[in-house]
Amino acid sequence: MLKKETKIVGIVLSGGKSSRMGQEKGLVKYQGKALIEYAIETLKPLCHEMVISTANDDYSYLGLPMIADEIPDCGPIGGISTCMKAIEADIYLVISCDVPHVPTQLFVDLLAELNGNAIIPIDETGRKQPLVACYASSASAYFHEALETGHLKMMSLLSKIHPLYIEPSIDLDYYKQNLFSNLNSMGDISD
Ligand SMILES: Nc1nc2c(ncn2[C@@H]2O[C@H](COP(=O)(O)OP(=O)(O)OP(=O)(O)O)[C@@H](O)[C@H]2O)c(=O)[nH]1
């Protein structure tokens, strides 16, 4: 059970190169809406503040603070570390900009189980999903160290953070439908 004063900050990752998409991924329309808008709507009900991890001003229409990576081209760890430094929080909810099927309920479940540095869901194929996850402030030092030392592999960072991994609850229907499928190319969008 979270204390009432627990500050939760949402980090929407949108600072990637979008090389497979060929255009800014978060702004690509999917079923009538920009992909990043799904991510924002997923986190919004749970967060006191939200930020977009990006250097691209085209996201300014969303009215959220935008935070450019402290060191460019370091991947998601660089984006998460920079945002954690920029905004203090007790808990950070992280989401990629390209997972429109992730419901708010998944983060409700993660928050309910958080009891350590992090809690990360495992998808239906057994893959860990650290970019749709919940990190306590105690995890931030590990992100900063990874960025400072150039150890930018997420799986090796996780081995230090020791998250709790959970399978999303099976009684919810939407967990059966490719919940974590991310849209990387225009081919994925038209499927
Ligand atoms: N802030 C920040 N976010 C990143 C960075 N690299 C990837 N991301 C984000 O992390 C998430 C997963 O990354 P990818 O699916 O590889 O996205 P991408 O790098 O834009 O796409 P590709 O260039 O096709 O690999 C997306 O939401 C990206 O925007 C980065 O260097 N900085």
The ligand as an SDF file (V2000), in Angstrom:
LIG
                    3D

 32 34  0  0  0  0  0  0  0  0999 V2000
   15.7070    9.4330  -24.1030 N   0  0  0  0  0  0  0  0  0  0  0  0
   16.0720    8.4310  -24.8930 C   0  0  0  0  0  0  0  0  0  0  0  0
   15.1720    7.4920  -25.2530 N   0  0  0  0  0  0  0  0  0  0  0  0
   15.5880    6.5030  -26.0690 C   0  0  0  0  0  0  0  0  0  0  0  0
   16.9060    6.4100  -26.5650 C   0  0  0  0  0  0  0  0  0  0  0  0
   17.0010    5.3080  -27.3550 N   0  0  0  0  0  0  0  0  0  0  0  0
   15.7880    4.7210  -27.3400 C   0  0  0  0  0  0  0  0  0  0  0  0
   14.9310    5.4470  -26.5710 N   0  0  0  0  0  0  0  0  0  0  0  0
   13.5130    5.1650  -26.3340 C   0  0  0  0  0  0  0  0  0  0  0  0
   13.4090    3.8520  -25.8220 O   0  0  0  0  0  0  0  0  0  0  0  0
   12.2770    3.1910  -26.3650 C   0  0  0  0  0  0  0  0  0  0  0  0
   12.6970    1.9000  -27.0290 C   0  0  0  0  0  0  0  0  0  0  0  0
   13.6740    2.1830  -28.0340 O   0  0  0  0  0  0  0  0  0  0  0  0
   13.5830    1.6480  -29.5210 P   0  0  0  0  0  0  0  0  0  0  0  0
   12.3650    0.8040  -29.7220 O   0  0  0  0  0  0  0  0  0  0  0  0
   14.8730    1.0360  -29.9340 O   0  0  0  0  0  0  0  0  0  0  0  0
   13.3210    3.0220  -30.2870 O   0  0  0  0  0  0  0  0  0  0  0  0
   14.2440    3.7990  -31.2640 P   0  0  0  0  0  0  0  0  0  0  0  0
   15.6600    3.7820  -30.7760 O   0  0  0  0  0  0  0  0  0  0  0  0
   13.6320    5.1330  -31.4530 O   0  0  0  0  0  0  0  0  0  0  0  0
   14.0520    2.9660  -32.5950 O   0  0  0  0  0  0  0  0  0  0  0  0
   15.1600    2.3800  -33.5990 P   0  0  0  0  0  0  0  0  0  0  0  0
   16.0660    3.5020  -34.0100 O   0  0  0  0  0  0  0  0  0  0  0  0
   14.3530    1.8540  -34.7420 O   0  0  0  0  0  0  0  0  0  0  0  0
   15.8700    1.2980  -32.8000 O   0  0  0  0  0  0  0  0  0  0  0  0
   11.6130    4.1760  -27.2980 C   0  0  0  0  0  0  0  0  0  0  0  0
   10.5640    4.7970  -26.5910 O   0  0  0  0  0  0  0  0  0  0  0  0
   12.7090    5.1580  -27.6260 C   0  0  0  0  0  0  0  0  0  0  0  0
   12.2190    6.4730  -27.9130 O   0  0  0  0  0  0  0  0  0  0  0  0
   17.8330    7.4370  -26.1930 C   0  0  0  0  0  0  0  0  0  0  0  0
   19.0160    7.4620  -26.5850 O   0  0  0  0  0  0  0  0  0  0  0  0
   17.3590    8.4030  -25.3500 N   0  0  0  0  0  0  0  0  0  0  0  0
  1  2  1  0
  2  3  2  0
  2 32  1  0
  3  4  1  0
  4  5  2  0
  4  8  1  0
  5  6  1  0
  5 30  1  0
  6  7  2  0
  7  8  1  0
  8  9  1  0
  9 10  1  0
  9 28  1  0
 10 11  1  0
 11 12  1  0
 11 26  1  0
 12 13  1  0
 13 14  1  0
 14 15  2  0
 14 16  1  0
 14 17  1  0
 17 18  1  0
 18 19  2  0
 18 20  1  0
 18 21  1  0
 21 22  1  0
 22 23  2  0
 22 24  1  0
 22 25  1  0
 26 27  1  0
 26 28  1  0
 28 29  1  0
 30 31  2  0
 30 32  1  0
M  END
$$$$
